[in-house]
Amino acid sequence: MTSHQVQLLFLDLALILLLARGLGVLAVRVGQPSVIGEILAGILLGPTLFDGVVADTLFPMDVRPLLTGLADVGVALFMFIVGLELEHRALHGRRRATATAALGSTLVPFVFGVGLAFYLLRNHETDQPASFVVFMGLALSVTAFPVLARIISERGLGRSEIGGLALATAALVDVVAWSALAGVQAVVGGAGDYWRVSLLIPFTAVLLAIRPLIRRVFMPGGKAQPLTPLRLTFILIGALLSSAATEAMGMHYIFGAFLSGVLLPREAIASLRDEICDRTGQITSVLLPVYFVVAGLKVDLRTVGMEGLVELGAIVLVAVGGKFCGTYAGARSQRLPARESAMLAALMNTRGLTELVILGVGLQMGLLDGSLYSLMVVMALVTTAMTGPLLSLLDRRQGGPLSTRDGSEQPEGQAATARGAQSTA
């Protein structure tokens, strides 16, 4: 690195943190998740404004790979936290309702997304149309679990049945989405390399096999130990090695990070999970804004004409309609009241950073061109911003928040999940 590159890197990091945090605070003040302001910061620093002069001056091409490297580490740690926060016990007592809601929240938007993909193929040609169609269905099926957990916590829905059901449903949808994404990337990979994907089976077996070792490290003699810097380093090394392993298998590194978080033995780290999420969240709070800017540098809305606006309208309509209808139908089929079903559908429409990660993978794989990627990022921003107002509208029409009329205690697992999301959403 030259001295000039070092100067620009530090300047860029300072500017990114300042703008992302500033807009994040403003977003919270108007009732939106901070991720809305952070995504907007990335778009504002991109080529859309001032004909790209700001982006080219502040983020020249020789500095962008350095920012991308930092962003990748941040996303890997973020996905590790997402996997760690998935509360297995949240499914207890509501397995059938969760499975049905998750099926509707995944299958219906996936089918809608497939139909939309055929429409978009007219103007966005690709060498792999079949993979593009599947990817679009997947991209419209995702829910941002960490942002959802934060919304539930901030709105006091953690004490309600709908809050627990939403967390459990989003957790199941996340597992399906990341697994499907790994499959899509394996198919899109180079010919003759498909055999590498089969290595996922022995790799998962290895992760399961070392769980007893993790228990001995964190619970020697069956007693929980404090989270020392050495133990935290041990966990992060595992997450990073898992990321490297899945990347080497032809799948994205985010799947390995996510898998390492999911497979950590819950009983061994139960008392430490909040602290692990908080400490790791302090790292991601610095690195994730870099990811928003790296993603924003690829968003160019300057050339969006009338046809692009029509496509954007279709994307948003299909994304919202598919999620809402599928989740609502799945919840109602289990005799969940209409109002609670509608609230669950509104919550599951949250996409946030999770959507940006998936879109970034699609752009990297060549399934999305620049213009479609830009439109999909706007969709992620719009659908996430809609969640809060939709919930407020349902509250006003039906007599106030559910949490004020439900005196049940919030399960500890759900409380931990919601608290942990504060540092990652």
C-alpha positions in Angstrom: 0.0 0.0 0.0 1.2 3.5 -0.8 1.0 6.4 1.7 -1.8 7.9 -0.4 -3.8 4.7 -0.2 -3.3 4.5 3.6 -4.5 8.1 4.0 -7.6 7.5 1.8 -8.4 4.3 3.7 -8.4 6.0 7.1 -10.3 9.0 5.7 -12.9 6.7 4.1 -13.4 4.8 7.3 -13.9 7.9 9.4 -16.4 9.3 6.8 -18.3 6.0 6.6 -18.6 5.7 10.4 -19.7 9.4 10.7 -22.3 9.3 8.0 -23.6 5.8 8.8 -24.0 6.5 12.5 -25.5 9.9 11.9 -28.1 8.7 9.5 -28.7 5.6 11.7 -29.5 7.9 14.7 -31.9 9.9 12.5 -33.6 6.8 11.3 -34.2 5.7 14.9 -35.7 9.1 15.8 -38.3 8.8 13.1 -39.2 5.3 14.2 -37.1 3.2 11.8 -34.4 0.7 12.5 -30.9 2.2 12.3 -30.0 -0.1 9.4 -32.3 2.0 7.2 -30.1 5.1 7.8 -26.9 3.0 7.3 -28.1 1.6 4.0 -29.1 5.1 2.9 -25.6 6.3 3.8 -24.1 3.7 1.4 -26.4 4.8 -1.4 -25.7 8.5 -0.8 -21.9 7.9 -1.0 -22.4 5.9 -4.2 -22.4 7.0 -7.8 -26.1 8.0 -7.8 -25.4 11.6 -6.6 -23.2 14.2 -8.3 -22.7 12.0 -11.3 -20.4 9.7 -9.4 -17.8 12.4 -8.7 -17.9 12.0 -4.9 -17.7 8.2 -5.1 -14.7 8.3 -7.6 -12.9 10.9 -5.5 -13.3 9.4 -2.1 -13.3 5.8 -3.1 -10.9 5.3 -6.0 -10.6 1.8 -7.5 -7.3 1.1 -5.8 -8.8 1.6 -2.3 -12.1 -0.3 -2.9 -10.6 -3.8 -2.6 -9.2 -2.8 0.9 -12.7 -1.7 2.0 -14.2 -4.8 0.5 -11.9 -7.0 2.6 -12.9 -5.2 5.8 -16.5 -5.4 4.8 -16.2 -9.2 4.2 -14.8 -9.8 7.6 -17.7 -7.7 9.1 -20.3 -9.7 7.2 -18.8 -13.0 8.2 -18.9 -12.0 11.9 -22.4 -10.7 11.5 -23.6 -14.0 10.0 -21.9 -15.9 12.8 -23.9 -13.8 15.3 -27.1 -14.5 13.3 -26.4 -18.2 13.5 -25.6 -17.9 17.2 -28.8 -16.0 18.0 -31.1 -18.6 16.4 -32.8 -19.9 19.5 -33.5 -23.6 19.1 -35.8 -23.7 22.0 -38.1 -21.0 20.4 -39.6 -23.8 18.4 -40.8 -25.7 21.4 -44.5 -25.7 21.8 -45.2 -24.0 18.5 -43.5 -26.4 16.0 -46.6 -26.8 13.8 -47.5 -23.1 13.7 -43.9 -22.2 13.0 -43.4 -24.7 10.3 -46.7 -23.7 8.5 -46.0 -20.0 8.8 -42.4 -20.5 7.6 -43.6 -22.6 4.7 -46.1 -19.9 3.6 -43.5 -17.1 4.2 -41.0 -19.0 2.0 -42.9 -20.9 -0.7 -45.4 -18.2 -1.8 -42.9 -15.4 -2.2 -40.5 -17.8 -3.9 -43.2 -18.7 -6.5 -44.1 -15.0 -6.9 -40.3 -14.3 -7.3 -40.0 -17.0 -10.0 -42.8 -15.4 -11.9 -41.2 -12.0 -11.6 -37.9 -13.4 -12.8 -39.4 -14.4 -16.1 -40.7 -10.9 -16.5 -37.3 -9.3 -15.6 -35.4 -11.6 -18.0 -36.7 -9.5 -20.9 -34.4 -6.6 -20.0 -31.8 -8.4 -17.8 -30.3 -11.2 -19.8 -28.0 -13.7 -18.1 -26.0 -16.7 -19.2 -27.6 -18.8 -16.5 -31.4 -18.1 -16.7 -32.4 -21.1 -14.6 -30.1 -20.1 -11.7 -31.4 -16.5 -12.1 -35.0 -17.6 -11.8 -34.2 -19.6 -8.6 -32.1 -16.8 -7.2 -34.9 -14.2 -7.6 -37.4 -16.5 -5.9 -34.9 -16.9 -3.0 -34.1 -13.2 -2.8 -37.8 -12.3 -2.4 -38.2 -15.0 0.3 -35.7 -13.8 2.8 -36.4 -12.2 6.2 -33.8 -10.2 8.2 -33.8 -12.1 11.5 -31.6 -9.6 13.5 -33.6 -6.6 12.4 -36.8 -8.4 13.1 -35.6 -9.3 16.6 -34.8 -5.6 17.2 -38.2 -4.4 16.1 -39.9 -7.0 18.3 -37.8 -5.8 21.3 -38.4 -2.1 20.7 -42.1 -2.5 20.2 -42.6 -4.6 23.4 -43.8 -7.7 21.5 -41.4 -10.0 23.2 -44.0 -10.8 25.8 -46.6 -11.7 23.2 -47.1 -15.0 21.5 -46.8 -13.3 18.2 -43.3 -12.1 19.1 -42.1 -15.6 19.9 -43.8 -17.0 16.8 -42.2 -14.4 14.6 -38.7 -15.1 15.9 -39.1 -18.9 15.5 -40.6 -18.5 12.0 -37.8 -16.1 10.9 -35.2 -18.4 12.3 -36.5 -21.3 10.2 -36.8 -19.1 7.1 -33.2 -18.0 7.6 -31.9 -21.6 7.7 -33.8 -22.5 4.6 -32.7 -19.3 2.8 -29.0 -19.7 3.5 -29.0 -23.4 2.7 -30.8 -22.7 -0.6 -28.3 -19.9 -1.4 -25.4 -22.3 -0.8 -27.0 -24.7 -3.3 -27.5 -22.0 -5.9 -23.9 -20.9 -5.6 -22.7 -24.5 -5.9 -24.7 -24.8 -9.2 -23.4 -21.5 -10.6 -19.8 -22.5 -9.8 -17.5 -23.7 -12.5 -18.1 -27.0 -14.3 -16.3 -29.9 -12.8 -16.2 -28.3 -9.3 -19.5 -29.6 -8.1 -17.8 -32.4 -6.2 -16.4 -29.9 -3.7 -19.9 -29.2 -2.4 -20.1 -32.8 -1.2 -17.3 -31.9 1.3 -20.0 -30.0 3.2 -21.2 -33.3 4.7 -17.9 -34.3 6.3 -17.2 -30.7 7.2 -20.5 -30.5 9.1 -19.7 -33.8 10.8 -16.4 -32.3 11.9 -18.2 -29.3 13.4 -20.5 -31.6 15.3 -17.6 -33.8 16.4 -15.7 -30.9 18.1 -18.8 -29.8 20.1 -17.6 -31.9 23.1 -14.3 -30.1 22.9 -16.1 -26.7 23.0 -18.0 -27.9 26.0 -14.8 -28.8 27.8 -13.3 -25.4 27.0 -16.3 -23.4 28.2 -17.6 -25.7 30.9 -14.7 -27.5 32.5 -16.1 -29.8 35.2 -19.6 -28.9 34.1 -19.3 -25.4 35.4 -19.7 -22.3 33.2 -16.7 -20.1 33.0 -16.3 -16.3 32.2 -15.7 -15.2 28.7 -12.0 -14.5 28.6 -10.3 -12.9 25.6 -8.7 -16.3 24.9 -12.1 -18.0 24.8 -13.6 -15.3 22.6 -10.6 -15.7 20.3 -11.2 -19.4 20.2 -14.8 -18.8 19.0 -13.9 -16.2 16.4 -11.1 -18.4 15.0 -13.6 -21.2 14.5 -16.0 -18.8 12.7 -13.3 -17.5 10.4 -12.0 -21.0 9.6 -15.5 -22.2 8.9 -16.0 -19.2 6.5 -12.8 -20.1 4.7 -13.8 -23.8 4.5 -17.2 -23.1 2.8 -15.6 -20.6 0.4 -13.1 -23.3 -0.6 -16.0 -25.7 -1.2 -17.4 -23.4 -3.8 -20.0 -21.9 -1.5 -20.1 -18.4 0.0 -18.1 -17.7 3.2 -21.3 -16.4 4.8 -22.7 -19.9 4.9 -19.7 -21.2 6.9 -19.9 -18.3 9.4 -23.6 -18.9 9.8 -23.2 -22.6 10.2 -20.5 -22.2 12.9 -22.9 -20.0 14.9 -25.8 -22.5 14.5 -23.7 -25.5 15.6 -22.1 -24.1 18.7 -23.4 -26.1 21.7 -26.1 -24.0 23.3 -25.7 -25.4 26.8 -22.0 -24.6 26.9 -22.4 -20.9 26.0 -25.9 -20.2 27.3 -24.6 -17.9 30.0 -22.1 -16.2 27.7 -24.2 -15.8 24.5 -25.2 -12.2 25.3 -21.6 -11.3 26.0 -20.3 -13.0 22.9 -22.8 -11.1 20.8 -22.0 -7.8 22.5 -18.3 -8.1 22.0 -18.5 -9.4 18.5 -21.1 -6.7 17.8 -18.7 -4.0 18.8 -16.4 -5.2 16.0 -19.3 -5.5 13.5 -20.6 -2.0 14.5 -17.4 -0.7 12.9 -17.1 -3.0 9.9 -20.7 -3.4 8.8 -21.1 0.3 7.8 -18.2 -0.4 5.5 -20.3 -3.1 3.9 -23.2 -0.7 3.4 -20.9 1.7 1.5 -19.3 -1.1 -0.5 -22.8 -2.2 -1.5 -23.9 1.4 -2.1 -21.0 2.0 -4.5 -22.6 -0.6 -6.8 -26.0 1.1 -6.7 -26.4 3.5 -9.6 -29.9 5.0 -9.9 -28.9 7.7 -12.5 -30.1 5.7 -15.5 -33.4 4.5 -14.0 -36.0 5.7 -16.5 -39.7 5.0 -16.7 -39.2 1.3 -17.5 -36.9 1.0 -14.5 -39.5 2.6 -12.3 -42.1 0.1 -13.6 -39.7 -2.8 -12.8 -39.1 -1.3 -9.3 -42.9 -1.1 -8.7 -43.3 -4.7 -9.8 -40.4 -5.9 -7.6 -41.8 -4.1 -4.5 -45.3 -5.3 -5.2 -44.3 -8.9 -5.6 -41.9 -8.8 -2.6 -44.5 -7.3 -0.3 -47.5 -9.2 -1.7 -45.8 -12.6 -1.7 -44.5 -12.3 1.9 -47.7 -10.9 3.3 -50.0 -13.3 1.6 -47.9 -16.4 2.2 -47.3 -15.7 5.9 -50.9 -14.6 6.5 -52.3 -17.7 4.9 -49.9 -20.0 6.7 -50.7 -18.4 10.1 -54.5 -18.4 9.5 -54.4 -22.1 8.5 -53.3 -22.7 12.1 -56.3 -20.7 13.4 -54.2 -17.7 14.4 -56.5 -14.7 14.7 -56.6 -12.4 11.7 -54.9 -9.5 13.5 -52.0 -11.5 14.8 -51.6 -13.2 11.4 -51.4 -9.7 9.8 -48.8 -8.6 12.3 -46.8 -11.7 11.7 -47.0 -11.1 8.0 -45.8 -7.5 8.4 -42.9 -8.6 10.6 -41.8 -11.2 8.1 -41.6 -8.5 5.4 -38.5 -7.1 7.1 -35.4 -7.7 4.9 -32.6 -5.2 5.9 -29.0 -6.2 5.8 -29.7 -9.9 5.2 -31.2 -9.0 1.8 -28.2 -6.9 0.9 -25.9 -9.8 1.7 -27.9 -12.1 -0.6 -28.0 -9.5 -3.4 -24.2 -9.0 -3.1 -23.8 -12.7 -3.6 -26.0 -12.6 -6.6 -24.0 -9.7 -8.1 -20.8 -11.5 -7.4 -22.1 -14.7 -9.2 -23.1 -12.6 -12.2 -26.8 -13.4 -11.8 -27.7 -9.7 -11.3 -26.6 -6.9 -13.5 -25.9 -3.4 -12.1 -29.3 -1.9 -12.8 -31.3 -4.8 -11.3 -29.0 -4.9 -8.3 -29.8 -1.2 -7.7 -33.5 -1.8 -7.9 -33.4 -4.8 -5.6 -31.4 -2.7 -3.0 -34.1 0.0 -3.1 -36.7 -2.8 -2.6 -34.8 -4.0 0.5 -34.8 -0.4 1.8 -38.5 0.1 1.1 -39.8 -3.2 2.5 -37.8 -2.8 5.7 -39.0 0.8 6.2 -42.6 -0.4 5.7 -42.6 -2.7 8.7 -42.8 -0.1 11.5 -45.7 1.9 9.9 -47.6 -1.3 9.1 -47.4 -2.5 12.7 -48.4 1.0 14.0 -51.4 0.9 11.6 -52.5 -2.5 12.8 -52.2 -1.3 16.5 -54.3 1.8 15.9 -57.0 -0.1 14.1 -57.2 -2.9 16.7 -56.8 -1.2 20.0 -53.1 -1.0 20.9 -50.1 -3.3 21.2 -50.5 -6.9 21.9 -47.9 -6.7 24.7 -50.1 -4.5 26.8 -52.8 -7.2 26.9 -50.6 -10.3 27.2 -49.1 -10.7 30.6 -47.1 -13.8 29.9 -43.4 -13.8 30.7 -40.9 -13.5 27.8 -38.9 -16.8 27.5 -35.3 -16.3 28.3 -34.2 -17.5 24.9 -36.3 -14.9 23.2 -35.1 -12.2 25.5 -31.5 -13.1 24.7 -32.2 -13.1 21.0 -33.8 -9.7 21.1 -31.0 -8.2 23.2 -28.3 -9.7 21.1 -29.9 -8.1 18.0 -29.3 -4.7 19.4 -25.6 -5.0 18.6 -26.0 -6.4 15.1 -29.1 -4.8 13.5 
